[in-house]
Amino acid sequence: MSSCKRQEEGVLRSHDCVLIYRSEAERDDSHTPDGNVIRLTTKMLTVKRLEEFNTCCPSGQLEKMAFFQCMEEVEKVQCFLEESSSEQDSRSGQNEAKEQVWSHPGLTETAPAKDERTAPPTGDAPAPPAPFDHRIVTAKQAAVNSFYTVSRTEILGGGRFGRVHKCEEKATGLKLAAKIIRTRGTKDKDEVKNEISVMNQLDHVNLVQLYDAFESKNDIVLVMEYVDGGELFDRIIDDNCNLTEFDTILFIRQICEGIRHMHQMNILHLDLKPENILCVNRDTKQIKIIDFGLARRYKPREKLKVNFGTPEFLAPEVVNYDFVSFPTDMWSVGVIAYMLLSGLSPFLGDSDAETLNNILACRWDLEDAEFQDISEEAREFIAKLLVKEKSWRVSASEALKHPWLSDRELHSRLSAQKMKNCCSDGQGPVAK
């Protein structure tokens, strides 16, 4: 039965959607889908949800198996369509403006001049770009101290890799951050070079940018954009930082913007957590995602499994050592949203084993007192991400269209409530 015939009879399988689009693309290698094809294919992709699938096809086991087997291809086509759509917007001079438009009613959509740098924003404005143009970096066989003054006392952070120091470029005085990664052999060096390769492909205001790199016998130094607002994790645990639901919306929206760009570039972060999200400064809600050391390029035909990450934020498929894909990152977004709204970790147990068991059982709820005043939109948003079957989770693009992140009326109401609470607490009408 042909794909068109299936549509006429109301019997359409999700893998037919992929084949329909491919048949269009294969006619011309340089083919760029026009608006009609994109709309048609996007409409057909809506059958990827199981409940919609069941309304089109018999609910037999074979059809369900076919549905799940083709999900990776559906995700691939969907990302391609989003990327193509973004390229069309860019050609019309509107894409950059759309990146900077938020759902807050005070912002309007304007197209900036080419290469124009916007002033450092405040409040709920987009994060500022790096103070340098995007670069393609290769590690130099030279000493970092020949080009940069690396502070040994101003340590910005650290972890399994080593430490991040504040540094300054000698030629320009530009303030940057030097991530010094210990490498004990070829395998360690290859992992860091993978991080460099990943960062070379990522050019987005919510993703920290790479400026330079140096390789020596025992370490590799990544010189990156300097961000001095501290970790998002610090705001979660700070009793003096009273995060509101509106604040959380601003944070999560930017995280989804950055992850959407990564997924459009076919890259998975695989280590999303509040410690890997930096605030641009201590007075606004602008963020940048960091640490691409565990990131991997996603190739649908090469099934990817990983066995690393932080237990609290691992998706069920990682715990089960099953195949990972774009929804794996979205699970972590759901965990971060839960934590920002409540200050609680949804799956944390008394031990790593208990935490992992909670994840596999998808055992979480919104019954704690901290969720008492949370909107229904926020509850639904989390419920669409913390789903054990990864194919049912919303994508980054879908998350950005969810009412919790896109409804202007809701945002106005939550923003007004925040201002009211600030005034009643004697803080004055100044957003944190």
NORURSUL-V990747 format. One record per backbone hydrogen bond with DSSP energy under -1.0 kcal/mol. NH is the residue of the N-H (numbers start at 1). CO is the residue of the C=O. If there is no record, write none. Layout:
NH | CO
NH | CO
//
This chain:
6 | 2
7 | 3
8 | 4
9 | 5
10 | 7
11 | 6
16 | 13
18 | 14
19 | 15
20 | 16
21 | 17
22 | 18
23 | 19
24 | 20
25 | 21
26 | 22
28 | 25
31 | 28
38 | 34
39 | 35
40 | 36
41 | 37
42 | 38
43 | 39
44 | 40
45 | 41
46 | 43
47 | 44
48 | 45
53 | 49
54 | 50
57 | 53
64 | 60
65 | 61
66 | 62
67 | 63
68 | 64
69 | 65
70 | 66
74 | 70
75 | 71
76 | 72
77 | 73
78 | 74
79 | 75
80 | 76
81 | 77
82 | 78
83 | 79
84 | 80
85 | 81
86 | 82
87 | 83
88 | 84
89 | 85
90 | 86
91 | 87
92 | 88
93 | 90
94 | 89
95 | 89
98 | 94
99 | 95
107 | 104
116 | 113
125 | 122
140 | 213
142 | 140
146 | 143
147 | 144
148 | 144
149 | 168
151 | 166
155 | 153
156 | 164
157 | 164
159 | 162
163 | 180
164 | 157
165 | 178
166 | 154
167 | 176
168 | 149
169 | 174
170 | 147
173 | 169
176 | 167
177 | 224
178 | 165
179 | 222
180 | 163
181 | 220
182 | 161
183 | 218
189 | 185
190 | 186
191 | 187
192 | 188
193 | 189
194 | 190
195 | 191
196 | 192
197 | 193
198 | 194
199 | 195
200 | 196
201 | 198
202 | 199
207 | 204
208 | 289
211 | 223
212 | 223
214 | 221
215 | 140
216 | 219
220 | 181
221 | 214
222 | 179
223 | 212
224 | 177
225 | 209
229 | 279
232 | 277
233 | 274
236 | 232
237 | 233
241 | 238
243 | 241
248 | 244
249 | 245
250 | 246
251 | 247
252 | 248
253 | 249
254 | 250
255 | 251
256 | 252
257 | 253
258 | 254
259 | 255
260 | 256
261 | 257
262 | 258
263 | 259
264 | 260
265 | 261
266 | 263
267 | 262
268 | 296
276 | 273
277 | 274
278 | 288
279 | 230
280 | 286
285 | 123
288 | 278
289 | 206
290 | 276
296 | 268
298 | 266
302 | 299
313 | 310
314 | 311
318 | 315
319 | 315
320 | 316
321 | 318
322 | 317
324 | 304
328 | 325
329 | 326
330 | 326
331 | 327
332 | 328
333 | 329
334 | 330
335 | 331
336 | 332
337 | 333
338 | 334
339 | 335
340 | 336
341 | 337
342 | 338
343 | 339
355 | 351
356 | 352
357 | 353
358 | 354
359 | 355
360 | 356
361 | 357
362 | 359
363 | 358
364 | 362
371 | 368
372 | 369
374 | 371
379 | 375
380 | 376
381 | 377
382 | 378
383 | 379
384 | 380
385 | 382
386 | 382
387 | 385
392 | 389
393 | 390
394 | 384
399 | 395
400 | 396
405 | 402
406 | 402
407 | 403
411 | 407
412 | 408
413 | 409
414 | 410
415 | 411
416 | 412
417 | 413
418 | 414
419 | 415
420 | 416
421 | 417
422 | 418
423 | 419
424 | 420
425 | 421
426 | 423
427 | 422
430 | 428
//
